Amino acid sequence: MKLWYNCVGQGADYSLEKIRAMLDSEDADALAAIYVKDEPSFDGIGEVADTLGKIREGLGEDNTLPVLANLLPTYAPPSVITSDYRNYVRTYLETVKPSLLMFDYYPYQASSGDSLPEMMVNIAIAKEEADRAGVELYTFIQSSGSSGMREPTLEEIRLNAHLNLAMGVKGFAYFLTCEHYEGWEYTNMIDAHGETTPLYDKVKAVNEELEAFKGVFLDYDNKGIMLANYGAVSRRPSLAGCEVVLDSFGVLKDVEASSGKAVIGCFEDEEGREAYYVVNVSYTKDADVTLHFDGLQYTAVWTDEGCVRADNSEDLHLQLEPGQAAFVVRFNVE
C-alpha cells in the first residue's frame, strides 16, 4: 500500500518535518507523493506555487517524489476559477509546475441523474493542458454519497473508472475511503470503527476487474475518442475548444452500436501501434458494439477476465455489460 502525504492546512516547515521523518524510516518506500492543496481557487494558485517550491527545495534535487495539488472541476463557481476553466488549468500548470495534473469531478448527483458528458469535456480540457505541459493526468473517481450526490452503484463506479481511463487518464484516487467520525455526511468504504462497508465491496470488485487488464493501456496515449449512439457528447467538446471527437482513427474506419451506446478511446503507443478502449457508457443496459476496420486486422481483446480472445477480421463484435469495457490492441502482421 502506498501513501500520499496530505499537507493541506499545514505550513511548509511542518510538512517538511513530517515528510523527512517518513523518508528516514524503514517504511520510506511507502511514501508515493506529496499532496499540498485541495481545490485551490484561481487567486490561490500563487500560494500553492510557494508551498510546493518550499517543499521541493527542502527535500533537495535528488528527491523524485511527485508533488501536486488537486484542481477544481468545470462546475466550480466562475468567481472561484475565473470564467475560463482552461485558463485556470493552464495558469496552475505554468505557475506551479506540478509533477502531474489532477482534478476531481463527481458526476452522480442526488437529484439530477448524471453529468457524464460534462465530465468528459472536463477530462478533455485537462488532458490537452496536461499534454501541453508534459505531465500525466490523474483524477478522482466518485465512490461516495452525501446530501448532494448519490452513492454510486457498482456499475456506475465501473463506468466512471473506465471512462476516465479511455480518455487518457493515467491514474486515479477514489473519493473517499474512510469515515472521519461516526455519522459523517459522506458514505464510506471504511466506517469510523474501522469496519468495511458494502461500498468497500463495490470498489474492491471494480479494482479486481481493472487488475485483469494488467495495465496494458498504460503503454498507450489517448489521441481522441469515437462515439456510437452517444449524441449527448458529440458537440460538447468542440464547443469547449477540444477537437477530441474523431470520425475515424487509423485503420478503425467506423464504429456502430446495434444496441446501447459506447465511447471508444483511440490510442497509440510510441511505435505508432494503435489500440481502442471501448466502453459501454450505460450503467443500466448492455451494449452490442462493432468496430469496422480497413481490411483484415489482427487484434487481441482484453476485458475484466484478462486477454480473452484474438481476432483476424474486418469487423470486431463486442458485447458489453453495463459500464463494462474492452481494450483492443492491434498488431501489425507482415
HUUR-V804286 format. One record per backbone hydrogen bond with DSSP energy under -1.0 kcal/mol. NH is the residue of the N-H (numbers start at 0). CO is the residue of the C=O. E is the energy in kcal/mol with one decimal. If there is no record, write none. Layout:
BEGIN
((NH CO E) (NH CO E))
END
This chain:
BEGIN
((2 29 -3.6) (4 32 -2.4) (6 34 -3.4) (9 6 -2.4) (14 10 -2.4) (15 11 -2.6) (16 12 -1.9) (17 13 -1.8) (18 14 -2.8) (19 15 -2.8) (20 16 -1.7) (21 17 -1.9) (22 18 -2.5) (23 19 -1.8) (24 21 -1.1) (27 24 -1.2) (29 26 -2.2) (30 27 -1.6) (31 2 -3.2) (32 2 -1.0) (33 65 -2.6) (34 4 -3.3) (35 67 -2.9) (38 69 -2.9) (41 79 -3.0) (44 41 -1.3) (47 43 -1.7) (48 44 -2.4) (49 45 -2.1) (50 46 -2.4) (51 47 -3.0) (52 48 -2.3) (53 49 -2.0) (54 50 -2.1) (55 51 -2.5) (56 52 -2.5) (57 53 -2.5) (58 54 -1.9) (59 55 -1.5) (62 59 -1.2) (67 33 -2.3) (69 36 -2.2) (70 101 -3.1) (75 72 -1.6) (79 76 -2.1) (80 76 -1.5) (81 77 -2.0) (87 83 -1.6) (88 84 -2.3) (89 85 -2.9) (90 86 -2.7) (91 87 -1.9) (92 88 -2.4) (93 89 -2.7) (94 90 -2.3) (95 91 -2.9) (96 92 -1.2) (98 66 -2.3) (100 135 -2.6) (102 137 -1.2) (103 70 -1.5) (108 106 -1.1) (109 147 -1.8) (114 106 -1.1) (118 114 -2.2) (119 115 -2.2) (120 116 -1.4) (121 117 -2.0) (122 118 -2.4) (123 119 -2.4) (124 120 -2.5) (125 121 -2.4) (126 122 -3.0) (127 123 -2.1) (128 124 -2.2) (129 125 -2.7) (130 126 -2.6) (131 127 -2.1) (132 128 -1.8) (134 129 -2.3) (137 100 -3.1) (138 170 -1.5) (140 172 -2.8) (142 174 -3.0) (145 148 -3.7) (149 107 -1.0) (156 152 -2.4) (157 153 -2.7) (158 154 -2.5) (159 155 -2.3) (160 156 -2.4) (161 157 -2.5) (162 158 -2.9) (163 159 -1.9) (164 160 -2.2) (165 161 -2.9) (167 164 -1.6) (168 163 -2.1) (169 136 -2.7) (172 138 -2.0) (174 140 -2.6) (178 189 -2.5) (183 180 -1.7) (186 144 -2.4) (188 176 -1.4) (189 176 -2.4) (190 194 -2.9) (193 190 -2.3) (196 188 -2.1) (200 196 -1.2) (201 197 -1.6) (202 198 -2.3) (203 199 -2.6) (204 200 -2.1) (205 201 -2.1) (206 202 -2.7) (207 203 -2.2) (208 204 -1.8) (209 205 -2.5) (210 206 -2.3) (211 207 -1.0) (212 209 -1.5) (213 210 -1.6) (215 212 -1.8) (217 214 -2.0) (218 215 -1.1) (219 216 -1.6) (220 267 -2.4) (222 265 -3.7) (224 243 -2.9) (225 263 -2.4) (227 261 -2.4) (232 229 -1.7) (238 234 -1.8) (239 235 -1.1) (240 237 -1.6) (241 236 -2.9) (243 241 -1.4) (245 224 -3.5) (248 251 -2.7) (251 248 -2.5) (252 250 -1.0) (252 291 -2.0) (253 291 -1.4) (255 289 -2.1) (257 287 -1.6) (261 227 -2.3) (262 278 -2.0) (263 225 -3.0) (264 276 -3.1) (265 223 -3.0) (266 274 -3.0) (267 220 -1.8) (268 272 -1.9) (271 268 -2.1) (274 266 -1.8) (275 327 -2.6) (276 264 -2.6) (277 325 -3.0) (278 262 -2.9) (279 323 -2.7) (280 260 -1.3) (286 319 -2.6) (287 258 -2.2) (288 317 -2.9) (289 255 -3.0) (290 315 -2.7) (291 253 -2.9) (292 313 -3.6) (293 250 -2.0) (294 292 -1.3) (296 312 -1.8) (298 310 -3.0) (299 328 -2.4) (300 308 -2.5) (301 326 -2.7) (302 305 -2.5) (305 302 -2.1) (307 300 -2.1) (310 298 -2.6) (312 296 -1.7) (315 290 -2.3) (317 288 -3.2) (319 286 -2.9) (322 281 -1.9) (323 320 -2.5) (325 277 -2.2) (326 301 -2.6) (327 275 -3.2) (328 299 -2.7) (329 273 -2.2) (330 297 -2.8))
END
